[in-house]
């Protein structure tokens, strides 16, 4: 947020760059199998960017998303 960019936007750009490298260079075809694991994303951001995050998952470049739901609620932590 401090760079005026959203996490889903940055991930999308990263995925697009990876796809460009794979498409433009036959020797980089092994990179086509690269997948991302998103770890420790706060539930607030996952809910706030739900549509964008779902679009990222549909790209099939996101292997997993770890969202510790207990961190979203102080009552549950207590």
N, CA, C and O atoms as a CHARMM CRD file, in Angstrom:
* protein
*
  312
    1    1 UNK  N      0.82200  -1.19600   0.00000 PROA 1      0.00000
    2    1 UNK  CA     0.00000   0.00000   0.00000 PROA 1      0.00000
    3    1 UNK  C      0.86400   1.25800   0.00000 PROA 1      0.00000
    4    1 UNK  O      0.45500   2.28800  -0.53500 PROA 1      0.00000
    5    2 UNK  N      2.04500   1.18600   0.58900 PROA 2      0.00000
    6    2 UNK  CA     2.89700   2.36900   0.65500 PROA 2      0.00000
    7    2 UNK  C      3.47500   2.74700  -0.70400 PROA 2      0.00000
    8    2 UNK  O      3.96500   3.86300  -0.87500 PROA 2      0.00000
    9    3 UNK  N      3.42500   1.83800  -1.66700 PROA 3      0.00000
   10    3 UNK  CA     3.91600   2.14600  -3.01400 PROA 3      0.00000
   11    3 UNK  C      2.77400   2.48200  -3.96700 PROA 3      0.00000
   12    3 UNK  O      2.97500   2.62700  -5.17300 PROA 3      0.00000
   13    4 UNK  N      1.57200   2.60300  -3.40600 PROA 4      0.00000
   14    4 UNK  CA     0.36500   2.93600  -4.18900 PROA 4      0.00000
   15    4 UNK  C     -0.03200   1.82500  -5.16200 PROA 4      0.00000
   16    4 UNK  O     -0.69300   2.07400  -6.17000 PROA 4      0.00000
   17    5 UNK  N      0.38000   0.60700  -4.84500 PROA 5      0.00000
   18    5 UNK  CA    -0.00500  -0.55300  -5.64200 PROA 5      0.00000
   19    5 UNK  C     -0.68800  -1.56600  -4.73800 PROA 5      0.00000
   20    5 UNK  O     -0.39900  -1.64400  -3.54400 PROA 5      0.00000
   21    6 UNK  N     -1.58300  -2.32900  -5.31000 PROA 6      0.00000
   22    6 UNK  CA    -2.29100  -3.36300  -4.56900 PROA 6      0.00000
   23    6 UNK  C     -1.60000  -4.69900  -4.80300 PROA 6      0.00000
   24    6 UNK  O     -1.02300  -4.93500  -5.86500 PROA 6      0.00000
   25    7 UNK  N     -1.66500  -5.57300  -3.79500 PROA 7      0.00000
   26    7 UNK  CA    -1.02800  -6.88000  -3.90100 PROA 7      0.00000
   27    7 UNK  C     -1.48900  -7.66100  -5.13800 PROA 7      0.00000
   28    7 UNK  O     -0.64700  -8.19100  -5.86300 PROA 7      0.00000
   29    8 UNK  N     -2.80700  -7.74800  -5.40200 PROA 8      0.00000
   30    8 UNK  CA    -3.22700  -8.50100  -6.59400 PROA 8      0.00000
   31    8 UNK  C     -2.66700  -7.90600  -7.88700 PROA 8      0.00000
   32    8 UNK  O     -2.35500  -8.63700  -8.82700 PROA 8      0.00000
   33    9 UNK  N     -2.54400  -6.59300  -7.92800 PROA 9      0.00000
   34    9 UNK  CA    -1.98200  -5.94200  -9.11100 PROA 9      0.00000
   35    9 UNK  C     -0.51800  -6.33900  -9.29300 PROA 9      0.00000
   36    9 UNK  O     -0.09200  -6.63600 -10.40900 PROA 9      0.00000
   37   10 UNK  N      0.24400  -6.34700  -8.22000 PROA 10     0.00000
   38   10 UNK  CA     1.65700  -6.73000  -8.30000 PROA 10     0.00000
   39   10 UNK  C      1.81500  -8.19900  -8.68700 PROA 10     0.00000
   40   10 UNK  O      2.68400  -8.54200  -9.48900 PROA 10     0.00000
   41   11 UNK  N      0.97700  -9.06400  -8.11900 PROA 11     0.00000
   42   11 UNK  CA     1.03700 -10.48900  -8.47900 PROA 11     0.00000
   43   11 UNK  C      0.67700 -10.68700  -9.95000 PROA 11     0.00000
   44   11 UNK  O      1.30500 -11.48400 -10.64600 PROA 11     0.00000
   45   12 UNK  N     -0.31900  -9.97100 -10.41000 PROA 12     0.00000
   46   12 UNK  CA    -0.72300 -10.07000 -11.81300 PROA 12     0.00000
   47   12 UNK  C      0.41900  -9.64500 -12.73500 PROA 12     0.00000
   48   12 UNK  O      0.67400 -10.28700 -13.75400 PROA 12     0.00000
   49   13 UNK  N      1.08700  -8.58300 -12.37900 PROA 13     0.00000
   50   13 UNK  CA     2.22300  -8.11300 -13.18700 PROA 13     0.00000
   51   13 UNK  C      3.35100  -9.13700 -13.18400 PROA 13     0.00000
   52   13 UNK  O      3.98900  -9.37000 -14.21000 PROA 13     0.00000
   53   14 UNK  N      3.59000  -9.74300 -12.03500 PROA 14     0.00000
   54   14 UNK  CA     4.61900 -10.77400 -11.93700 PROA 14     0.00000
   55   14 UNK  C      4.27500 -11.97700 -12.81600 PROA 14     0.00000
   56   14 UNK  O      5.13800 -12.49900 -13.52100 PROA 14     0.00000
   57   15 UNK  N      3.03600 -12.40900 -12.77500 PROA 15     0.00000
   58   15 UNK  CA     2.58600 -13.52800 -13.60700 PROA 15     0.00000
   59   15 UNK  C      2.68600 -13.17500 -15.08600 PROA 15     0.00000
   60   15 UNK  O      3.12600 -13.99500 -15.89200 PROA 15     0.00000
   61   16 UNK  N      2.28300 -11.96900 -15.44300 PROA 16     0.00000
   62   16 UNK  CA     2.37300 -11.54600 -16.84800 PROA 16     0.00000
   63   16 UNK  C      3.82500 -11.51800 -17.33100 PROA 16     0.00000
   64   16 UNK  O      4.11700 -11.94100 -18.44900 PROA 16     0.00000
   65   17 UNK  N      4.72700 -11.02300 -16.49500 PROA 17     0.00000
   66   17 UNK  CA     6.14800 -10.99000 -16.86400 PROA 17     0.00000
   67   17 UNK  C      6.69400 -12.40400 -17.03900 PROA 17     0.00000
   68   17 UNK  O      7.44600 -12.67600 -17.97400 PROA 17     0.00000
   69   18 UNK  N      6.31300 -13.29100 -16.14100 PROA 18     0.00000
   70   18 UNK  CA     6.74400 -14.68000 -16.25100 PROA 18     0.00000
   71   18 UNK  C      6.24700 -15.29700 -17.55100 PROA 18     0.00000
   72   18 UNK  O      7.00000 -15.97500 -18.24900 PROA 18     0.00000
   73   19 UNK  N      4.98500 -15.06300 -17.87300 PROA 19     0.00000
   74   19 UNK  CA     4.42600 -15.59000 -19.12100 PROA 19     0.00000
   75   19 UNK  C      5.13100 -15.00500 -20.33900 PROA 19     0.00000
   76   19 UNK  O      5.34100 -15.71100 -21.32500 PROA 19     0.00000
   77   20 UNK  N      5.49600 -13.73700 -20.28700 PROA 20     0.00000
   78   20 UNK  CA     6.19900 -13.09200 -21.39700 PROA 20     0.00000
   79   20 UNK  C      7.56800 -13.73000 -21.60300 PROA 20     0.00000
   80   20 UNK  O      7.97600 -13.99100 -22.73500 PROA 20     0.00000
   81   21 UNK  N      8.26700 -13.97700 -20.51600 PROA 21     0.00000
   82   21 UNK  CA     9.58600 -14.61400 -20.61000 PROA 21     0.00000
   83   21 UNK  C      9.45300 -16.00200 -21.22600 PROA 21     0.00000
   84   21 UNK  O     10.25800 -16.38100 -22.07700 PROA 21     0.00000
   85   22 UNK  N      8.46400 -16.74800 -20.81200 PROA 22     0.00000
   86   22 UNK  CA     8.25100 -18.10600 -21.34100 PROA 22     0.00000
   87   22 UNK  C      7.88600 -18.05500 -22.82000 PROA 22     0.00000
   88   22 UNK  O      8.41200 -18.83100 -23.61800 PROA 22     0.00000
   89   23 UNK  N      6.99000 -17.14900 -23.18500 PROA 23     0.00000
   90   23 UNK  CA     6.53000 -17.05700 -24.57300 PROA 23     0.00000
   91   23 UNK  C      7.60800 -16.58200 -25.53700 PROA 23     0.00000
   92   23 UNK  O      7.62100 -16.98000 -26.70200 PROA 23     0.00000
   93   24 UNK  N      8.50900 -15.73600 -25.05700 PROA 24     0.00000
   94   24 UNK  CA     9.50400 -15.12300 -25.93900 PROA 24     0.00000
   95   24 UNK  C     10.83100 -15.85800 -26.00700 PROA 24     0.00000
   96   24 UNK  O     11.70900 -15.48300 -26.78500 PROA 24     0.00000
   97   25 UNK  N     10.98500 -16.88400 -25.21600 PROA 25     0.00000
   98   25 UNK  CA    12.26100 -17.58400 -25.18200 PROA 25     0.00000
   99   25 UNK  C     12.05200 -19.08500 -25.05200 PROA 25     0.00000
  100   25 UNK  O     11.69500 -19.56400 -23.97600 PROA 25     0.00000
  101   26 UNK  N     12.26500 -19.82900 -26.11800 PROA 26     0.00000
  102   26 UNK  CA    12.05200 -21.28000 -26.06300 PROA 26     0.00000
  103   26 UNK  C     12.86800 -21.96800 -24.96600 PROA 26     0.00000
  104   26 UNK  O     12.42400 -22.96600 -24.39800 PROA 26     0.00000
  105   27 UNK  N     14.05500 -21.44000 -24.66900 PROA 27     0.00000
  106   27 UNK  CA    14.88000 -22.07300 -23.62900 PROA 27     0.00000
  107   27 UNK  C     14.31800 -21.85900 -22.22000 PROA 27     0.00000
  108   27 UNK  O     14.77700 -22.48900 -21.26700 PROA 27     0.00000
  109   28 UNK  N     13.34200 -20.98600 -22.09000 PROA 28     0.00000
  110   28 UNK  CA    12.73500 -20.74100 -20.78200 PROA 28     0.00000
  111   28 UNK  C     11.41900 -21.49400 -20.58200 PROA 28     0.00000
  112   28 UNK  O     10.65700 -21.17100 -19.67100 PROA 28     0.00000
  113   29 UNK  N     11.14800 -22.47500 -21.40700 PROA 29     0.00000
  114   29 UNK  CA     9.88900 -23.21700 -21.29800 PROA 29     0.00000
  115   29 UNK  C      9.73000 -23.88600 -19.93600 PROA 29     0.00000
  116   29 UNK  O      8.60600 -24.09800 -19.48000 PROA 29     0.00000
  117   30 UNK  N     10.85300 -24.22200 -19.27700 PROA 30     0.00000
  118   30 UNK  CA    10.76600 -24.85000 -17.95800 PROA 30     0.00000
  119   30 UNK  C     10.11800 -23.91800 -16.93400 PROA 30     0.00000
  120   30 UNK  O      9.57500 -24.37600 -15.92900 PROA 30     0.00000
  121   31 UNK  N     10.17700 -22.61100 -17.19000 PROA 31     0.00000
  122   31 UNK  CA     9.55100 -21.64700 -16.28000 PROA 31     0.00000
  123   31 UNK  C      8.02900 -21.66500 -16.36500 PROA 31     0.00000
  124   31 UNK  O      7.35300 -21.08900 -15.51300 PROA 31     0.00000
  125   32 UNK  N      7.49400 -22.31600 -17.37900 PROA 32     0.00000
  126   32 UNK  CA     6.03900 -22.39100 -17.52300 PROA 32     0.00000
  127   32 UNK  C      5.40200 -23.11900 -16.35000 PROA 32     0.00000
  128   32 UNK  O      4.21900 -22.92900 -16.06700 PROA 32     0.00000
  129   33 UNK  N      6.17900 -23.95200 -15.66800 PROA 33     0.00000
  130   33 UNK  CA     5.66200 -24.71800 -14.53600 PROA 33     0.00000
  131   33 UNK  C      5.75800 -23.98200 -13.20000 PROA 33     0.00000
  132   33 UNK  O      5.35800 -24.52000 -12.16700 PROA 33     0.00000
  133   34 UNK  N      6.27700 -22.77300 -13.21100 PROA 34     0.00000
  134   34 UNK  CA     6.42000 -22.01300 -11.96600 PROA 34     0.00000
  135   34 UNK  C      5.04100 -21.66900 -11.41000 PROA 34     0.00000
  136   34 UNK  O      4.16400 -21.18500 -12.12600 PROA 34     0.00000
  137   35 UNK  N      4.87400 -21.93400 -10.10800 PROA 35     0.00000
  138   35 UNK  CA     3.62900 -21.62100  -9.40100 PROA 35     0.00000
  139   35 UNK  C      3.99700 -20.83700  -8.13800 PROA 35     0.00000
  140   35 UNK  O      5.11000 -20.95400  -7.62500 PROA 35     0.00000
  141   36 UNK  N      3.06700 -20.05300  -7.65700 PROA 36     0.00000
  142   36 UNK  CA     3.31100 -19.23200  -6.47400 PROA 36     0.00000
  143   36 UNK  C      2.49400 -19.72000  -5.29100 PROA 36     0.00000
  144   36 UNK  O      1.35200 -20.15600  -5.43700 PROA 36     0.00000
  145   37 UNK  N      3.10200 -19.63700  -4.12200 PROA 37     0.00000
  146   37 UNK  CA     2.42200 -19.91600  -2.86000 PROA 37     0.00000
  147   37 UNK  C      2.31600 -18.57700  -2.12900 PROA 37     0.00000
  148   37 UNK  O      3.33500 -17.96000  -1.81500 PROA 37     0.00000
  149   38 UNK  N      1.12200 -18.13600  -1.86400 PROA 38     0.00000
  150   38 UNK  CA     0.91000 -16.88900  -1.11900 PROA 38     0.00000
  151   38 UNK  C      0.72800 -17.28200   0.33900 PROA 38     0.00000
  152   38 UNK  O     -0.22600 -17.97700   0.69100 PROA 38     0.00000
  153   39 UNK  N      1.64200 -16.83500   1.17700 PROA 39     0.00000
  154   39 UNK  CA     1.61100 -17.24600   2.57900 PROA 39     0.00000
  155   39 UNK  C      1.36900 -16.05700   3.50300 PROA 39     0.00000
  156   39 UNK  O      1.86400 -14.95100   3.28700 PROA 39     0.00000
  157   40 UNK  N      0.59200 -16.33500   4.53100 PROA 40     0.00000
  158   40 UNK  CA     0.35900 -15.38100   5.61300 PROA 40     0.00000
  159   40 UNK  C     -0.30100 -14.07600   5.15000 PROA 40     0.00000
  160   40 UNK  O      0.06100 -12.99400   5.61200 PROA 40     0.00000
  161   41 UNK  N     -1.25300 -14.18400   4.25300 PROA 41     0.00000
  162   41 UNK  CA    -2.00300 -12.99800   3.85400 PROA 41     0.00000
  163   41 UNK  C     -3.09600 -12.75500   4.90000 PROA 41     0.00000
  164   41 UNK  O     -3.81100 -13.67900   5.28900 PROA 41     0.00000
  165   42 UNK  N     -3.21300 -11.54000   5.33600 PROA 42     0.00000
  166   42 UNK  CA    -4.20100 -11.19900   6.36400 PROA 42     0.00000
  167   42 UNK  C     -5.60400 -11.32300   5.77200 PROA 42     0.00000
  168   42 UNK  O     -5.82300 -10.92700   4.62700 PROA 42     0.00000
  169   43 UNK  N     -6.55700 -11.86600   6.53300 PROA 43     0.00000
  170   43 UNK  CA    -7.92400 -12.03700   6.03200 PROA 43     0.00000
  171   43 UNK  C     -8.54700 -10.74200   5.50000 PROA 43     0.00000
  172   43 UNK  O     -9.32900 -10.77000   4.55000 PROA 43     0.00000
  173   44 UNK  N     -8.20000  -9.61600   6.11400 PROA 44     0.00000
  174   44 UNK  CA    -8.74800  -8.32900   5.65800 PROA 44     0.00000
  175   44 UNK  C     -8.44200  -8.09400   4.17900 PROA 44     0.00000
  176   44 UNK  O     -9.31300  -7.68700   3.41000 PROA 44     0.00000
  177   45 UNK  N     -7.19100  -8.35800   3.79600 PROA 45     0.00000
  178   45 UNK  CA    -6.78600  -8.10900   2.41200 PROA 45     0.00000
  179   45 UNK  C     -7.36300  -9.15400   1.46600 PROA 45     0.00000
  180   45 UNK  O     -7.68000  -8.85000   0.31600 PROA 45     0.00000
  181   46 UNK  N     -7.49500 -10.35900   1.94300 PROA 46     0.00000
  182   46 UNK  CA    -8.09000 -11.41000   1.11000 PROA 46     0.00000
  183   46 UNK  C     -9.55200 -11.09100   0.81000 PROA 46     0.00000
  184   46 UNK  O    -10.01600 -11.29400  -0.31200 PROA 46     0.00000
  185   47 UNK  N    -10.27600 -10.59400   1.81200 PROA 47     0.00000
  186   47 UNK  CA   -11.67700 -10.21500   1.61800 PROA 47     0.00000
  187   47 UNK  C    -11.77300  -8.95800   0.75700 PROA 47     0.00000
  188   47 UNK  O    -12.59400  -8.88100  -0.15700 PROA 47     0.00000
  189   48 UNK  N    -10.93000  -7.98000   1.05800 PROA 48     0.00000
  190   48 UNK  CA   -10.97500  -6.71000   0.31600 PROA 48     0.00000
  191   48 UNK  C    -10.72300  -6.90300  -1.18000 PROA 48     0.00000
  192   48 UNK  O    -11.34500  -6.24500  -2.01300 PROA 48     0.00000
  193   49 UNK  N     -9.81500  -7.80100  -1.50600 PROA 49     0.00000
  194   49 UNK  CA    -9.45300  -8.03000  -2.91100 PROA 49     0.00000
  195   49 UNK  C     -9.92100  -9.40200  -3.39500 PROA 49     0.00000
  196   49 UNK  O     -9.24500 -10.04000  -4.20100 PROA 49     0.00000
  197   50 UNK  N    -11.05700  -9.84900  -2.91400 PROA 50     0.00000
  198   50 UNK  CA   -11.55300 -11.19700  -3.22600 PROA 50     0.00000
  199   50 UNK  C    -11.66700 -11.43700  -4.73000 PROA 50     0.00000
  200   50 UNK  O    -11.20800 -12.46900  -5.22000 PROA 50     0.00000
  201   51 UNK  N    -12.26500 -10.51600  -5.46600 PROA 51     0.00000
  202   51 UNK  CA   -12.44200 -10.71600  -6.90600 PROA 51     0.00000
  203   51 UNK  C    -11.09500 -10.79600  -7.61800 PROA 51     0.00000
  204   51 UNK  O    -10.87100 -11.68000  -8.44400 PROA 51     0.00000
  205   52 UNK  N    -10.20500  -9.86700  -7.29200 PROA 52     0.00000
  206   52 UNK  CA    -8.89200  -9.85800  -7.92500 PROA 52     0.00000
  207   52 UNK  C     -8.09400 -11.12000  -7.56900 PROA 52     0.00000
  208   52 UNK  O     -7.39800 -11.67900  -8.41700 PROA 52     0.00000
  209   53 UNK  N     -8.20000 -11.56100  -6.31400 PROA 53     0.00000
  210   53 UNK  CA    -7.49000 -12.76900  -5.89900 PROA 53     0.00000
  211   53 UNK  C     -8.05400 -14.00100  -6.60700 PROA 53     0.00000
  212   53 UNK  O     -7.30900 -14.90700  -6.98000 PROA 53     0.00000
  213   54 UNK  N     -9.36500 -14.02700  -6.78600 PROA 54     0.00000
  214   54 UNK  CA    -9.97700 -15.14100  -7.51000 PROA 54     0.00000
  215   54 UNK  C     -9.49200 -15.17100  -8.96300 PROA 54     0.00000
  216   54 UNK  O     -9.23900 -16.24300  -9.51300 PROA 54     0.00000
  217   55 UNK  N     -9.36500 -14.01000  -9.57400 PROA 55     0.00000
  218   55 UNK  CA    -8.82900 -13.94200 -10.93300 PROA 55     0.00000
  219   55 UNK  C     -7.40100 -14.49000 -10.98800 PROA 55     0.00000
  220   55 UNK  O     -7.02900 -15.17500 -11.94200 PROA 55     0.00000
  221   56 UNK  N     -6.61200 -14.18600  -9.96800 PROA 56     0.00000
  222   56 UNK  CA    -5.24700 -14.72100  -9.91500 PROA 56     0.00000
  223   56 UNK  C     -5.25300 -16.24000  -9.81400 PROA 56     0.00000
  224   56 UNK  O     -4.46400 -16.91700 -10.47300 PROA 56     0.00000
  225   57 UNK  N     -6.14100 -16.77000  -8.99100 PROA 57     0.00000
  226   57 UNK  CA    -6.24600 -18.22400  -8.84300 PROA 57     0.00000
  227   57 UNK  C     -6.65600 -18.85800 -10.17500 PROA 57     0.00000
  228   57 UNK  O     -6.16000 -19.92400 -10.53900 PROA 57     0.00000
  229   58 UNK  N     -7.54600 -18.20900 -10.88400 PROA 58     0.00000
  230   58 UNK  CA    -7.98700 -18.73500 -12.18300 PROA 58     0.00000
  231   58 UNK  C     -6.86000 -18.78100 -13.20500 PROA 58     0.00000
  232   58 UNK  O     -6.94000 -19.52500 -14.18200 PROA 58     0.00000
  233   59 UNK  N     -5.81200 -17.99400 -12.98900 PROA 59     0.00000
  234   59 UNK  CA    -4.67000 -18.00800 -13.90900 PROA 59     0.00000
  235   59 UNK  C     -3.88500 -19.31500 -13.81600 PROA 59     0.00000
  236   59 UNK  O     -3.05100 -19.61100 -14.67100 PROA 59     0.00000
  237   60 UNK  N     -4.16400 -20.09900 -12.75700 PROA 60     0.00000
  238   60 UNK  CA    -3.50600 -21.38000 -12.50100 PROA 60     0.00000
  239   60 UNK  C     -2.02200 -21.22500 -12.20100 PROA 60     0.00000
  240   60 UNK  O     -1.25600 -22.18100 -12.32400 PROA 60     0.00000
  241   61 UNK  N     -1.61600 -20.02500 -11.81000 PROA 61     0.00000
  242   61 UNK  CA    -0.23500 -19.77900 -11.40500 PROA 61     0.00000
  243   61 UNK  C     -0.11800 -19.68800  -9.88800 PROA 61     0.00000
  244   61 UNK  O      0.99100 -19.63400  -9.35700 PROA 61     0.00000
  245   62 UNK  N     -1.24400 -19.66900  -9.18900 PROA 62     0.00000
  246   62 UNK  CA    -1.24600 -19.64000  -7.73700 PROA 62     0.00000
  247   62 UNK  C     -1.49500 -21.06800  -7.24600 PROA 62     0.00000
  248   62 UNK  O     -2.56200 -21.63100  -7.48900 PROA 62     0.00000
  249   63 UNK  N     -0.53200 -21.63800  -6.57100 PROA 63     0.00000
  250   63 UNK  CA    -0.66200 -23.00900  -6.09800 PROA 63     0.00000
  251   63 UNK  C     -1.40900 -23.07700  -4.77700 PROA 63     0.00000
  252   63 UNK  O     -2.18400 -24.00500  -4.54800 PROA 63     0.00000
  253   64 UNK  N     -1.17900 -22.09200  -3.90100 PROA 64     0.00000
  254   64 UNK  CA    -1.86600 -22.10300  -2.61400 PROA 64     0.00000
  255   64 UNK  C     -1.91200 -20.70100  -2.02200 PROA 64     0.00000
  256   64 UNK  O     -1.10500 -19.83200  -2.35100 PROA 64     0.00000
  257   65 UNK  N     -2.88400 -20.51400  -1.13900 PROA 65     0.00000
  258   65 UNK  CA    -3.00400 -19.26900  -0.37600 PROA 65     0.00000
  259   65 UNK  C     -3.20100 -19.66700   1.08200 PROA 65     0.00000
  260   65 UNK  O     -4.14500 -20.38100   1.41900 PROA 65     0.00000
  261   66 UNK  N     -2.31000 -19.20200   1.93500 PROA 66     0.00000
  262   66 UNK  CA    -2.40900 -19.46800   3.35800 PROA 66     0.00000
  263   66 UNK  C     -2.92100 -18.20500   4.04200 PROA 66     0.00000
  264   66 UNK  O     -2.26100 -17.16600   4.03600 PROA 66     0.00000
  265   67 UNK  N     -4.09500 -18.31300   4.62400 PROA 67     0.00000
  266   67 UNK  CA    -4.73400 -17.17500   5.28400 PROA 67     0.00000
  267   67 UNK  C     -5.10500 -17.59000   6.71100 PROA 67     0.00000
  268   67 UNK  O     -6.11300 -18.26700   6.91200 PROA 67     0.00000
  269   68 UNK  N     -4.30000 -17.19000   7.70300 PROA 68     0.00000
  270   68 UNK  CA    -4.58000 -17.57000   9.08000 PROA 68     0.00000
  271   68 UNK  C     -5.78700 -16.79900   9.61700 PROA 68     0.00000
  272   68 UNK  O     -5.66800 -15.64400  10.02400 PROA 68     0.00000
  273   69 UNK  N     -6.92800 -17.44500   9.61100 PROA 69     0.00000
  274   69 UNK  CA    -8.17200 -16.73000   9.93800 PROA 69     0.00000
  275   69 UNK  C     -8.20700 -16.21600  11.36700 PROA 69     0.00000
  276   69 UNK  O     -8.91100 -15.24600  11.64700 PROA 69     0.00000
  277   70 UNK  N     -7.47000 -16.83600  12.27600 PROA 70     0.00000
  278   70 UNK  CA    -7.49600 -16.34500  13.64800 PROA 70     0.00000
  279   70 UNK  C     -6.88500 -14.94900  13.77600 PROA 70     0.00000
  280   70 UNK  O     -7.18600 -14.23400  14.73100 PROA 70     0.00000
  281   71 UNK  N     -6.03400 -14.55200  12.83200 PROA 71     0.00000
  282   71 UNK  CA    -5.43100 -13.22100  12.92000 PROA 71     0.00000
  283   71 UNK  C     -6.39900 -12.11400  12.55400 PROA 71     0.00000
  284   71 UNK  O     -6.08700 -10.93700  12.73500 PROA 71     0.00000
  285   72 UNK  N     -7.55500 -12.46600  12.04800 PROA 72     0.00000
  286   72 UNK  CA    -8.53300 -11.45900  11.66800 PROA 72     0.00000
  287   72 UNK  C     -9.46500 -11.06000  12.78800 PROA 72     0.00000
  288   72 UNK  O    -10.32000 -10.19600  12.59800 PROA 72     0.00000
  289   73 UNK  N     -9.31900 -11.68000  13.97500 PROA 73     0.00000
  290   73 UNK  CA   -10.26800 -11.41000  15.03700 PROA 73     0.00000
  291   73 UNK  C     -9.57700 -11.46900  16.39600 PROA 73     0.00000
  292   73 UNK  O     -9.11400 -12.53000  16.81300 PROA 73     0.00000
  293   74 UNK  N     -9.50700 -10.33100  17.08600 PROA 74     0.00000
  294   74 UNK  CA    -8.84900 -10.27200  18.38900 PROA 74     0.00000
  295   74 UNK  C     -9.55500 -11.15600  19.41700 PROA 74     0.00000
  296   74 UNK  O     -8.89700 -11.72400  20.28900 PROA 74     0.00000
  297   75 UNK  N    -10.88300 -11.28300  19.33100 PROA 75     0.00000
  298   75 UNK  CA   -11.63600 -12.11700  20.26200 PROA 75     0.00000
  299   75 UNK  C    -11.19900 -13.57100  20.15000 PROA 75     0.00000
  300   75 UNK  O    -11.02100 -14.24800  21.16300 PROA 75     0.00000
  301   76 UNK  N    -11.02800 -14.04400  18.94100 PROA 76     0.00000
  302   76 UNK  CA   -10.60300 -15.43500  18.73800 PROA 76     0.00000
  303   76 UNK  C     -9.17700 -15.63400  19.25800 PROA 76     0.00000
  304   76 UNK  O     -8.86900 -16.67000  19.84700 PROA 76     0.00000
  305   77 UNK  N     -8.31400 -14.64900  19.04200 PROA 77     0.00000
  306   77 UNK  CA    -6.95900 -14.76100  19.56200 PROA 77     0.00000
  307   77 UNK  C     -6.92400 -14.81900  21.08800 PROA 77     0.00000
  308   77 UNK  O     -6.09600 -15.51500  21.67500 PROA 77     0.00000
  309   78 UNK  N     -7.83400 -14.07800  21.72000 PROA 78     0.00000
  310   78 UNK  CA    -7.88000 -14.08400  23.19300 PROA 78     0.00000
  311   78 UNK  C     -8.34400 -15.43400  23.68100 PROA 78     0.00000
  312   78 UNK  O     -8.45300 -15.65000  24.88800 PROA 78     0.00000
